[in-house]
Amino acid sequence: MHRKNILFTILIAYEIPKFFTPNNDGVNDRWNVLDFSNSIKNISIFNRFGKHLKIISPNSDGWDGNSNGQAPICR
């Protein structure tokens, strides 16, 4: 019996912004993951306390920092 080894390399390319500044100046106003391999279906966004804020799709315009139509309260 002969065995053959096959090596697979799977490349998944994402671009995940480290920050965004939703201040309506036209620069980095929305946050979204760029999924070049189309492998992400949904992105869930949580605040620092673990509260679920939003679900977005990589094909959407991204997240503008609002939750339920309201800007988050920063404390």
Backbone bond lengths (Angstrom), bond angles and torsions (degrees), N, CA, C in turn:
res aa  C-N    CA-C-N  psi(-1)  N-CA   C-N-CA  omega(-1)  CA-C   N-CA-C  phi
1 M - - - 1.449 - - 1.527 108.81 -
2 H 1.318 115.47 127.46 1.455 121.24 179.30 1.524 109.61 -102.56
3 R 1.276 115.36 137.55 1.467 120.17 176.74 1.513 109.59 -110.34
4 K 1.306 114.65 142.38 1.457 120.21 175.58 1.520 107.75 -121.37
5 N 1.283 115.43 133.88 1.462 120.49 176.24 1.520 108.88 -95.45
6 I 1.286 115.03 130.44 1.456 120.82 177.99 1.521 107.75 -119.13
7 L 1.295 116.45 128.43 1.465 121.79 -179.95 1.520 108.94 -105.40
8 F 1.324 115.54 125.25 1.456 121.30 176.64 1.513 108.55 -109.16
9 T 1.287 116.50 136.20 1.458 122.24 173.42 1.518 107.36 -119.68
10 I 1.311 114.92 120.56 1.454 119.79 179.45 1.524 107.87 -110.49
11 L 1.289 115.09 121.27 1.453 120.48 179.65 1.524 108.71 -105.64
12 I 1.296 115.35 121.47 1.451 121.00 176.07 1.525 106.09 -116.83
13 A 1.291 115.53 120.10 1.460 120.03 -174.52 1.522 110.53 -108.16
14 Y 1.317 115.23 120.66 1.454 122.53 175.97 1.523 109.09 -125.64
15 E 1.294 115.09 152.67 1.464 120.13 168.32 1.524 106.04 -126.42
16 I 1.338 115.05 113.22 1.463 121.29 -177.20 1.526 108.33 -113.41
17 P 1.333 117.45 112.99 1.467 119.69 179.47 1.529 111.08 -64.65
18 K 1.307 116.54 141.17 1.466 121.16 178.82 1.522 111.92 -80.38
19 F 1.308 116.64 -20.26 1.468 120.04 -177.33 1.511 109.76 -157.17
20 F 1.318 115.63 167.67 1.461 121.84 168.64 1.521 107.41 -152.55
21 T 1.318 115.52 156.26 1.467 120.85 -176.63 1.524 108.90 -128.09
22 P 1.337 116.92 87.49 1.468 120.31 -176.10 1.526 113.53 -76.72
23 N 1.333 116.09 68.28 1.472 120.43 -177.95 1.537 112.04 -116.07
24 N 1.332 116.53 15.95 1.471 123.26 177.02 1.530 114.95 59.48
25 D 1.342 116.55 31.45 1.465 118.76 175.43 1.528 111.77 -94.65
26 G 1.350 116.81 0.15 1.453 121.07 178.94 1.514 114.74 87.64
27 V 1.332 117.84 -1.76 1.460 122.35 -179.84 1.531 108.40 -119.23
28 N 1.319 117.04 120.73 1.470 123.06 178.16 1.528 112.98 53.65
29 D 1.333 117.78 37.78 1.462 120.91 -178.18 1.524 113.27 -78.88
30 R 1.317 117.69 -20.09 1.457 121.30 -179.01 1.522 109.33 -126.40
31 W 1.344 115.82 150.49 1.460 121.48 179.81 1.518 108.74 -115.97
32 N 1.333 116.64 132.04 1.452 121.67 175.27 1.518 109.09 -158.75
33 V 1.313 116.04 153.15 1.457 122.01 175.49 1.519 107.76 -90.54
34 L 1.313 116.55 129.21 1.459 120.88 174.40 1.529 107.28 -88.02
35 D 1.311 116.58 118.86 1.456 122.75 -176.84 1.524 108.91 -110.93
36 F 1.315 116.39 97.02 1.462 121.57 -175.55 1.524 112.68 -74.12
37 S 1.346 117.34 -17.29 1.464 120.54 -179.86 1.527 112.56 -102.48
38 N 1.331 117.09 0.86 1.468 122.41 -179.93 1.524 112.72 54.43
39 S 1.325 117.16 42.38 1.462 120.90 -178.64 1.526 113.20 -104.33
40 I 1.331 118.11 -10.70 1.465 121.52 179.75 1.521 108.60 -96.08
41 K 1.328 116.39 129.98 1.467 120.10 178.63 1.522 111.14 -93.58
42 N 1.329 117.46 -47.37 1.465 122.71 -178.95 1.516 110.48 -140.95
43 I 1.321 115.52 153.02 1.460 122.50 175.85 1.520 107.08 -122.52
44 S 1.323 116.67 122.97 1.466 121.56 177.21 1.515 108.95 -97.24
45 I 1.320 115.89 134.54 1.467 121.64 -179.34 1.527 108.00 -114.10
46 F 1.331 115.39 130.52 1.459 122.90 -179.95 1.521 108.99 -122.93
47 N 1.336 116.72 152.07 1.460 118.75 173.40 1.524 109.38 -83.88
48 R 1.305 117.41 179.83 1.470 120.87 -175.56 1.519 113.16 -67.85
49 F 1.329 117.57 -13.45 1.456 121.60 178.70 1.525 112.25 -97.24
50 G 1.318 117.05 -0.35 1.452 122.02 177.66 1.518 114.69 92.24
51 K 1.319 117.75 5.75 1.459 120.56 178.03 1.522 109.36 -77.01
52 H 1.320 115.43 131.61 1.460 120.47 179.68 1.526 109.42 -72.79
53 L 1.334 116.52 126.52 1.463 121.36 -176.34 1.520 113.55 -106.09
54 K 1.323 117.21 -40.17 1.468 118.89 -170.03 1.520 110.41 -163.62
55 I 1.318 116.28 151.38 1.465 123.34 168.29 1.521 106.64 -119.57
56 I 1.321 115.74 127.72 1.468 120.26 177.61 1.523 109.30 -127.20
57 S 1.291 115.54 162.88 1.456 123.09 175.92 1.528 108.25 -107.66
58 P 1.326 117.90 145.55 1.468 119.03 176.11 1.519 113.09 -59.83
59 N 1.328 117.45 -20.40 1.460 121.06 179.31 1.524 112.90 -87.43
60 S 1.328 116.78 -1.66 1.462 120.81 -178.85 1.532 110.49 -85.09
61 D 1.329 115.31 -179.76 1.464 120.74 176.48 1.520 112.09 -73.76
62 G 1.317 117.80 -10.44 1.454 121.51 -179.96 1.512 111.77 100.43
63 W 1.322 115.12 -173.26 1.457 122.05 -177.03 1.519 109.75 -102.41
64 D 1.335 116.08 132.84 1.467 121.11 -178.33 1.524 113.19 -97.39
65 G 1.328 117.20 6.95 1.465 120.92 178.28 1.514 113.34 94.66
66 N 1.325 117.71 -7.06 1.458 120.77 -179.69 1.521 111.33 -90.94
67 S 1.334 114.39 152.82 1.452 121.67 176.09 1.516 107.80 -129.36
68 N 1.331 117.13 121.76 1.471 121.90 -176.50 1.529 111.77 55.86
69 G 1.317 116.21 36.67 1.464 121.17 177.58 1.515 115.42 79.91
70 Q 1.341 117.86 3.87 1.454 121.70 -178.89 1.518 110.52 -121.91
71 A 1.313 115.71 144.11 1.459 120.50 175.69 1.520 108.81 -68.25
72 P 1.332 118.12 142.84 1.466 120.52 -179.84 1.516 112.20 -66.34
73 I 1.297 115.62 150.05 1.463 121.94 176.42 1.519 107.28 -89.15
74 C 1.306 116.94 121.22 1.470 121.84 179.38 1.524 108.84 -97.19
75 R 1.307 114.51 125.16 1.478 119.46 179.00 1.491 110.20 -124.37
